[in-house]
Amino acid sequence: MIKPELAEYVRTMVRGDHVANDAVEAKLDAEGWDGLPRYLAAVFFLAVDRRFGETTGRAEVIAFVGELRAGLANGGPEINAEAAEQLIMSIIDPSLDYSMSQQMIGRIQAATVQKILTEADLPDNELDAILAEAVTLSSRP
């Protein structure tokens, strides 16, 4: 089962609510981040699918990753451009493989989710629906 705090953590991150995000993060630090990799992967899948669909070309992904990395230049996590492109393209075309560390995957997924869902400026009900669908996806055996 996915902890409800994981969805709340992503919500506060997307909304830029730093105070609430810090509070959720402190709670998760105390209780454990169990389920985060599965949940983050599900949110990443949904966000990338929403943003790019199934027909986006590599050039659009390269441009997106360039913008993503530029936005992280002032204190964000360092992500490898080629790895980010590969991971995003693997959602668009599931036949593609990628090879990178779990740490890099997590960084790319978190940064991509934040960028896509923040820029989408979704109403609360749409953001809630995505986060709930990610809970469902990540709860499957």
ChimeraX commands (.cxc) that place a marker at each C-alpha (Angstrom):
marker #1 position 0.00,0.00,0.00 radius 0.5
marker #1 position 1.25,3.46,-0.89 radius 0.5
marker #1 position 1.40,5.96,1.95 radius 0.5
marker #1 position -0.94,8.94,1.42 radius 0.5
marker #1 position 1.94,11.19,2.44 radius 0.5
marker #1 position 3.77,10.32,-0.79 radius 0.5
marker #1 position 0.97,11.82,-2.88 radius 0.5
marker #1 position 0.85,14.81,-0.56 radius 0.5
marker #1 position 4.62,15.21,-0.89 radius 0.5
marker #1 position 4.36,15.36,-4.68 radius 0.5
marker #1 position 1.34,17.69,-4.46 radius 0.5
marker #1 position 3.15,20.20,-2.24 radius 0.5
marker #1 position 6.24,19.98,-4.47 radius 0.5
marker #1 position 4.18,20.71,-7.61 radius 0.5
marker #1 position 2.25,23.52,-5.95 radius 0.5
marker #1 position 5.43,25.12,-4.58 radius 0.5
marker #1 position 4.09,24.98,-1.02 radius 0.5
marker #1 position 7.49,24.79,0.68 radius 0.5
marker #1 position 6.16,24.94,4.24 radius 0.5
marker #1 position 3.74,22.05,3.71 radius 0.5
marker #1 position 6.37,20.16,1.71 radius 0.5
marker #1 position 8.86,20.48,4.57 radius 0.5
marker #1 position 6.24,19.19,7.02 radius 0.5
marker #1 position 5.38,16.16,4.86 radius 0.5
marker #1 position 9.07,15.50,4.28 radius 0.5
marker #1 position 9.74,15.58,8.04 radius 0.5
marker #1 position 6.91,13.11,8.64 radius 0.5
marker #1 position 8.21,10.79,5.94 radius 0.5
marker #1 position 11.75,11.09,7.31 radius 0.5
marker #1 position 10.43,9.94,10.69 radius 0.5
marker #1 position 8.12,7.17,9.42 radius 0.5
marker #1 position 9.99,6.04,6.30 radius 0.5
marker #1 position 9.73,6.63,2.58 radius 0.5
marker #1 position 8.52,3.10,1.82 radius 0.5
marker #1 position 6.97,2.87,-1.63 radius 0.5
marker #1 position 8.51,6.08,-2.99 radius 0.5
marker #1 position 10.36,4.52,-5.94 radius 0.5
marker #1 position 7.23,2.72,-7.20 radius 0.5
marker #1 position 5.02,5.75,-6.62 radius 0.5
marker #1 position 7.44,8.19,-8.23 radius 0.5
marker #1 position 7.81,5.88,-11.24 radius 0.5
marker #1 position 4.02,5.81,-11.65 radius 0.5
marker #1 position 3.68,9.61,-11.40 radius 0.5
marker #1 position 6.60,9.96,-13.84 radius 0.5
marker #1 position 4.89,7.63,-16.33 radius 0.5
marker #1 position 1.61,9.56,-16.11 radius 0.5
marker #1 position 3.27,12.98,-16.33 radius 0.5
marker #1 position 5.46,12.05,-19.31 radius 0.5
marker #1 position 2.55,10.38,-21.09 radius 0.5
marker #1 position 0.41,13.47,-20.48 radius 0.5
marker #1 position 3.09,15.87,-21.72 radius 0.5
marker #1 position 4.48,13.92,-24.68 radius 0.5
marker #1 position 1.96,11.24,-25.66 radius 0.5
marker #1 position 3.10,8.39,-27.86 radius 0.5
marker #1 position 4.23,10.29,-30.96 radius 0.5
marker #1 position 6.69,12.89,-29.71 radius 0.5
marker #1 position 10.06,12.90,-31.44 radius 0.5
marker #1 position 13.48,12.88,-29.88 radius 0.5
marker #1 position 14.05,16.58,-30.72 radius 0.5
marker #1 position 11.18,17.68,-28.49 radius 0.5
marker #1 position 12.49,15.52,-25.64 radius 0.5
marker #1 position 16.00,16.94,-26.08 radius 0.5
marker #1 position 14.60,20.49,-25.91 radius 0.5
marker #1 position 12.57,19.61,-22.80 radius 0.5
marker #1 position 15.62,18.11,-21.07 radius 0.5
marker #1 position 17.64,21.21,-21.93 radius 0.5
marker #1 position 14.98,23.40,-20.26 radius 0.5
marker #1 position 14.80,20.99,-17.32 radius 0.5
marker #1 position 18.55,21.09,-16.73 radius 0.5
marker #1 position 18.65,24.89,-17.12 radius 0.5
marker #1 position 15.98,25.18,-14.44 radius 0.5
marker #1 position 18.04,23.01,-12.11 radius 0.5
marker #1 position 21.27,24.97,-12.64 radius 0.5
marker #1 position 20.78,27.11,-9.53 radius 0.5
marker #1 position 20.82,24.56,-6.75 radius 0.5
marker #1 position 18.76,21.70,-8.15 radius 0.5
marker #1 position 19.97,18.13,-8.43 radius 0.5
marker #1 position 22.44,17.40,-11.20 radius 0.5
marker #1 position 20.99,15.14,-13.86 radius 0.5
marker #1 position 22.68,13.64,-16.88 radius 0.5
marker #1 position 21.11,14.91,-20.12 radius 0.5
marker #1 position 21.51,11.67,-22.06 radius 0.5
marker #1 position 20.09,9.63,-19.17 radius 0.5
marker #1 position 17.09,11.97,-18.87 radius 0.5
marker #1 position 16.42,11.75,-22.60 radius 0.5
marker #1 position 16.65,7.94,-22.50 radius 0.5
marker #1 position 14.34,7.63,-19.50 radius 0.5
marker #1 position 11.71,9.95,-20.98 radius 0.5
marker #1 position 11.95,8.29,-24.39 radius 0.5
marker #1 position 11.46,4.87,-22.75 radius 0.5
marker #1 position 7.97,6.01,-21.70 radius 0.5
marker #1 position 7.15,7.25,-25.20 radius 0.5
marker #1 position 8.60,4.11,-26.81 radius 0.5
marker #1 position 8.63,1.19,-24.35 radius 0.5
marker #1 position 10.85,-0.85,-26.68 radius 0.5
marker #1 position 13.80,1.43,-25.81 radius 0.5
marker #1 position 16.21,0.42,-23.08 radius 0.5
marker #1 position 18.14,2.58,-20.66 radius 0.5
marker #1 position 20.96,2.01,-18.25 radius 0.5
marker #1 position 21.65,4.31,-15.30 radius 0.5
marker #1 position 21.84,4.25,-11.52 radius 0.5
marker #1 position 18.72,4.14,-9.38 radius 0.5
marker #1 position 19.83,7.44,-7.87 radius 0.5
marker #1 position 19.92,9.09,-11.31 radius 0.5
marker #1 position 16.53,7.58,-12.18 radius 0.5
marker #1 position 15.03,9.09,-9.02 radius 0.5
marker #1 position 16.54,12.51,-9.69 radius 0.5
marker #1 position 15.28,12.53,-13.27 radius 0.5
marker #1 position 11.82,11.32,-12.31 radius 0.5
marker #1 position 11.38,13.87,-9.50 radius 0.5
marker #1 position 12.64,16.81,-11.57 radius 0.5
marker #1 position 10.57,15.80,-14.61 radius 0.5
marker #1 position 7.39,15.31,-12.58 radius 0.5
marker #1 position 7.83,18.68,-10.91 radius 0.5
marker #1 position 8.46,20.49,-14.21 radius 0.5
marker #1 position 5.65,18.86,-16.19 radius 0.5
marker #1 position 2.96,19.07,-13.51 radius 0.5
marker #1 position 3.95,22.57,-12.39 radius 0.5
marker #1 position 3.91,23.91,-15.96 radius 0.5
marker #1 position 0.57,22.20,-16.64 radius 0.5
marker #1 position -0.94,24.36,-13.85 radius 0.5
marker #1 position -3.67,21.79,-13.32 radius 0.5
marker #1 position -6.75,22.50,-11.24 radius 0.5
marker #1 position -6.75,20.62,-7.94 radius 0.5
marker #1 position -9.21,17.97,-9.14 radius 0.5
marker #1 position -7.01,17.08,-12.16 radius 0.5
marker #1 position -3.85,16.96,-10.08 radius 0.5
marker #1 position -5.70,14.81,-7.51 radius 0.5
marker #1 position -6.80,12.44,-10.29 radius 0.5
marker #1 position -3.22,11.99,-11.54 radius 0.5
marker #1 position -1.86,11.43,-8.03 radius 0.5
marker #1 position -4.68,8.95,-7.25 radius 0.5
marker #1 position -4.08,7.09,-10.51 radius 0.5
marker #1 position -0.39,6.85,-9.59 radius 0.5
marker #1 position -1.38,5.31,-6.24 radius 0.5
marker #1 position -3.47,2.71,-8.10 radius 0.5
marker #1 position -0.68,1.95,-10.58 radius 0.5
marker #1 position 2.03,1.70,-7.95 radius 0.5
marker #1 position -0.12,-0.49,-5.67 radius 0.5
marker #1 position -0.40,-3.26,-8.24 radius 0.5
marker #1 position 1.63,-6.37,-7.48 radius 0.5
marker link #1:1,2 radius 0.2
marker link #1:2,3 radius 0.2
marker link #1:3,4 radius 0.2
marker link #1:4,5 radius 0.2
marker link #1:5,6 radius 0.2
marker link #1:6,7 radius 0.2
marker link #1:7,8 radius 0.2
marker link #1:8,9 radius 0.2
marker link #1:9,10 radius 0.2
marker link #1:10,11 radius 0.2
marker link #1:11,12 radius 0.2
marker link #1:12,13 radius 0.2
marker link #1:13,14 radius 0.2
marker link #1:14,15 radius 0.2
marker link #1:15,16 radius 0.2
marker link #1:16,17 radius 0.2
marker link #1:17,18 radius 0.2
marker link #1:18,19 radius 0.2
marker link #1:19,20 radius 0.2
marker link #1:20,21 radius 0.2
marker link #1:21,22 radius 0.2
marker link #1:22,23 radius 0.2
marker link #1:23,24 radius 0.2
marker link #1:24,25 radius 0.2
marker link #1:25,26 radius 0.2
marker link #1:26,27 radius 0.2
marker link #1:27,28 radius 0.2
marker link #1:28,29 radius 0.2
marker link #1:29,30 radius 0.2
marker link #1:30,31 radius 0.2
marker link #1:31,32 radius 0.2
marker link #1:32,33 radius 0.2
marker link #1:33,34 radius 0.2
marker link #1:34,35 radius 0.2
marker link #1:35,36 radius 0.2
marker link #1:36,37 radius 0.2
marker link #1:37,38 radius 0.2
marker link #1:38,39 radius 0.2
marker link #1:39,40 radius 0.2
marker link #1:40,41 radius 0.2
marker link #1:41,42 radius 0.2
marker link #1:42,43 radius 0.2
marker link #1:43,44 radius 0.2
marker link #1:44,45 radius 0.2
marker link #1:45,46 radius 0.2
marker link #1:46,47 radius 0.2
marker link #1:47,48 radius 0.2
marker link #1:48,49 radius 0.2
marker link #1:49,50 radius 0.2
marker link #1:50,51 radius 0.2
marker link #1:51,52 radius 0.2
marker link #1:52,53 radius 0.2
marker link #1:53,54 radius 0.2
marker link #1:54,55 radius 0.2
marker link #1:55,56 radius 0.2
marker link #1:56,57 radius 0.2
marker link #1:57,58 radius 0.2
marker link #1:58,59 radius 0.2
marker link #1:59,60 radius 0.2
marker link #1:60,61 radius 0.2
marker link #1:61,62 radius 0.2
marker link #1:62,63 radius 0.2
marker link #1:63,64 radius 0.2
marker link #1:64,65 radius 0.2
marker link #1:65,66 radius 0.2
marker link #1:66,67 radius 0.2
marker link #1:67,68 radius 0.2
marker link #1:68,69 radius 0.2
marker link #1:69,70 radius 0.2
marker link #1:70,71 radius 0.2
marker link #1:71,72 radius 0.2
marker link #1:72,73 radius 0.2
marker link #1:73,74 radius 0.2
marker link #1:74,75 radius 0.2
marker link #1:75,76 radius 0.2
marker link #1:76,77 radius 0.2
marker link #1:77,78 radius 0.2
marker link #1:78,79 radius 0.2
marker link #1:79,80 radius 0.2
marker link #1:80,81 radius 0.2
marker link #1:81,82 radius 0.2
marker link #1:82,83 radius 0.2
marker link #1:83,84 radius 0.2
marker link #1:84,85 radius 0.2
marker link #1:85,86 radius 0.2
marker link #1:86,87 radius 0.2
marker link #1:87,88 radius 0.2
marker link #1:88,89 radius 0.2
marker link #1:89,90 radius 0.2
marker link #1:90,91 radius 0.2
marker link #1:91,92 radius 0.2
marker link #1:92,93 radius 0.2
marker link #1:93,94 radius 0.2
marker link #1:94,95 radius 0.2
marker link #1:95,96 radius 0.2
marker link #1:96,97 radius 0.2
marker link #1:97,98 radius 0.2
marker link #1:98,99 radius 0.2
marker link #1:99,100 radius 0.2
marker link #1:100,101 radius 0.2
marker link #1:101,102 radius 0.2
marker link #1:102,103 radius 0.2
marker link #1:103,104 radius 0.2
marker link #1:104,105 radius 0.2
marker link #1:105,106 radius 0.2
marker link #1:106,107 radius 0.2
marker link #1:107,108 radius 0.2
marker link #1:108,109 radius 0.2
marker link #1:109,110 radius 0.2
marker link #1:110,111 radius 0.2
marker link #1:111,112 radius 0.2
marker link #1:112,113 radius 0.2
marker link #1:113,114 radius 0.2
marker link #1:114,115 radius 0.2
marker link #1:115,116 radius 0.2
marker link #1:116,117 radius 0.2
marker link #1:117,118 radius 0.2
marker link #1:118,119 radius 0.2
marker link #1:119,120 radius 0.2
marker link #1:120,121 radius 0.2
marker link #1:121,122 radius 0.2
marker link #1:122,123 radius 0.2
marker link #1:123,124 radius 0.2
marker link #1:124,125 radius 0.2
marker link #1:125,126 radius 0.2
marker link #1:126,127 radius 0.2
marker link #1:127,128 radius 0.2
marker link #1:128,129 radius 0.2
marker link #1:129,130 radius 0.2
marker link #1:130,131 radius 0.2
marker link #1:131,132 radius 0.2
marker link #1:132,133 radius 0.2
marker link #1:133,134 radius 0.2
marker link #1:134,135 radius 0.2
marker link #1:135,136 radius 0.2
marker link #1:136,137 radius 0.2
marker link #1:137,138 radius 0.2
marker link #1:138,139 radius 0.2
marker link #1:139,140 radius 0.2
marker link #1:140,141 radius 0.2
view
